[in-house]
Structures are given as C-alpha cells and as structure tokens.
Amino acid sequence: MLQSLRALASQRALTRTRVLCVLLTLASASAYGQDVGLTLETALYQATNRSAALQASQSSVLASSNAAVRADQLPDPVLKAGIDNLPVNGAQRYSLTQDFMTTRYVGIEQEWVSSDKRERRSDLANRVIDKERAGYLVQVANTRRQTAIAWLDAAYAQRALKLSKALVNHMTHELAATRASYRGARASAGEVTQAQIMRSQAEDQMLKAQQTLHSALIVLGRWVASPVTDVAGDIPTLESHVPSLSLEELYQVQPELIAARRDISVADADTAVASSNRTPNWTWGVTYQQRGSQYSNMVSIGVSIPLPISRANRQDRDVAEKAALGNKARFMYRDTIRQIQANIQNLSTSLANGRERIAQFKRTLLPATDRQVRLATAAYKAGTGSLANVFNARRTQLDAQLQIVDLERDVAQIWARLEYQVIPKNSQFGQ
C-alpha cells in the first residue's frame, strides 16, 4: 500500500513537471512570437532590440562620448632627458664631470592650449555626439518602417493564402459533386474535365500564395532576428497622424530632419575650432642641468611660439573650408525639408486615394461578384446554366477578393512608409 502511494505521488509530481515544462515552452514561444503568431507590436519591439545596425549606431554614440572626454584636455607633457656637450676625444673623452660645458639635464615641456580653444573643441565633440544620436534615430525609424512593411506583407500574404485554400476546398467539393453527377448521367465528361482543370489552377494559385507567404516570413525574420512561422493580430487602421504634424513638430520626431539640423551644428562648431586655431599654441619648458661638482648646476626656462608666417594660405583657408561646409549643411537641410514635406504630401495623397479605392471595390465589386456566383449557381441547379459558368463565377469572385487584398497590402505599405518615418514622441529611443 505504501509503495502504491509513493508511486502515485511520484506520478503526480512527474505530471506537474510536464505541465510546467509545457507552460514554460508556451511562454517562451509567446515571448519570441514564433509559434503563437508574431504581432506587429512584438515584431517592432524585437526588431529594435535585436538590430545589429542599431547596435552599431549605439557604438558610434559611445565612441563619440569617449572622444568628448578628451576634447578639452591639455596635451600630455613631454619629459626630456639627455647629455649636452659630452667630450668624445682627448684626455677628458666620455667624462661627464671634467669639462665645464658637459651637462646632464632633465626637463619637462607642456604645450598650452587656451581655455577658449579647449571649450570650442569640447563643444564640437558634444555636437558630434548629438549627430551620432541623430544617426541612431534614423536607423531606428528605418528598422521600424521596414519591420512594419515586412509584417504587413506577411499578414496580407496569409489572407491571400486563406482565400486560395478556400477556393481549392470549394473546387474539390465541386469536382466530387460533378463526378457523382457524371456517374448518375446528370453531368457530362466535359464538365468533369472542366472541374479538374479549375481545381488544378486553384491549387497552383494556392502554391504560389504559400511561396509568397514563406518569402514574406523570411524577410520579417531578417528584421526580428529570429525565424518567424506565423503572424497574428489585427492589421492597424490605415490612418496616419504624420500629415497633420507641423514643421516645428516634425523637427522633434523626424530623424532625417534632426540629423540635418545637427549636421549644421557640427559644421558651425568645426568652423569655430578652425577659427581658434588661427592663434598658435605656445609650448613652455623647464630644464634642470647638472655639471661636475666643481661647477654650478643650471636651470633653463623657455617658451616655443609657432610663427604663422602664411596665415592667409593656411589657417584662413582652413576657416574658409569649414565655413563652406557649414553652408553646404544649411543647403542640404533646406533640401531635406522640401524632400520630406513632398514625401509626406505624396504618401498622404496616395494613402487617401488607396483607401477610397478599397472602399469603392467593397461597395461595388464584391457585391457584384457575389451576385454573379448566386445567379450562376441558381441557373446551374435549374438546368439553364452550365457548371463552367459556376466555376468562372467563383474564379471571378476569388480574383476580386485577391485584387482587394493586393490593393490593401499596397495601401498598407504606403501607410507604413508614412507613419513609421517618425519616432514616437517621448519614446524610449530619445534624442
């Protein structure tokens, strides 16, 4: 009896362990969005957290941050040591103490960079950090946009595959019914052959839809950095808030505009550094010189001052170069504004037009194909129509549904390119 109770307890413990393993497996699958279907939000989260391009951009920001620390530092001092005037012949050759001119010395030199120069260099380094952060935001927006497009492709490919499978199932039933009618002498051999041809065509379209979905999932897996077998969740309403943003609001959330403005900031800071370099850095030095015990030791103090004898062709040219690059950045910024505004307007118009076309198809085309199927089916049952007409009506109905799915996919891609070209305000990405 005791052994039976122990066996029962052991079996229950094993059962609990198995249940726990199953739950952990399901939780893991849900976390990675693979077996239970990947939603759009999960795809965007995974893509932005696993993107190698974003990690590379973050490394650039880190590199610039480290460079900024040293930007306002003085150059390292230079330690000098040696021997001056060492005899190499005669009775005193190689003696360090007998000749009064022989000295052993040790000294230190320091190049002095003014606080104004160091402040300008530090300002340039900090602006480079901001520029790298803007580059990171550009990568974030691109990753989110491409991930959304890939997810939408997969979602609409799933819809197309579902429609194709439904048609194959319908054709299979129709073929079976036609064969039964043929055996009962109520259908001709030509109608059976026609049914076989239509089912074969439907199967080919289904295989094509399967390949399209498979390709879309591979592309999506590239962005989320893990294999994807299915997508799930509702397709978002194809309404974008981006066209309603003012230019000032775009300055805050459009990464390309942010990057273009920071290019100007970096160019201006670089020009300021070049301007400060018109004044040369001085180098100060102190040297202690030791001679023989019968002679006095000495100390030397000096300063080295570069002479800008050709400032107009060197330092001034450097300033002019940086200033011209600043003008280039400003012109590029203006062009970026025009490009983004035109792009938003174009995508917004295309989105509105596409949504109107979808609504029109659903108001007119789908009801018409539904009526055609009903009429062809009723005529066939009444003996006044052929089975081929029914098949053709079904095919026309599927083609119309697939046409709408293709249009919805195209419109959804337009929406994604419009909506995901900006970074959400107050997001974790920051600026």
Buried (B, 14 or more C-beta within 10 A) or exposed (E): EEEEEEEEEEEEEEEEEEEEEEEEEEEEBEEBBBEBBBBBEBBBBBBBEBBEEBEEBBEBBEEBBEEBEEBBEEEEEEEEEEEEEBBEEEEBEEEBBBBEEBBBBEBBBBBEBEEEBBBBBBBBBBBBBBBBBBBBBBBBBBBBBBBBBBBBBBBBBBBBBBBBBBBBEBBBEBBEBBBEBBEEEEBBEEBBEBBBBBBEBBBEBBEEBBEBBEEBBEBBBBBBEBEBBBBEBEBBEBEBEBBEBEEEBBBEBBBBBBBBBBBBBBBBBBBBBBBBBEEEBBBBBBBBBBBBEEBEEEEEEEEEEEEBEEBEEEBBEBBEEBBEBBEEBBEBBEEBBEEBEEBBEEBBEBBBEBBEBBEEBEEEBBEEBEEBBEBBBEBBEEEEBBBBBBBBBBBBBBBBBBEBBEBBBBBBBBBBBBBBBBBEEEEEBEB
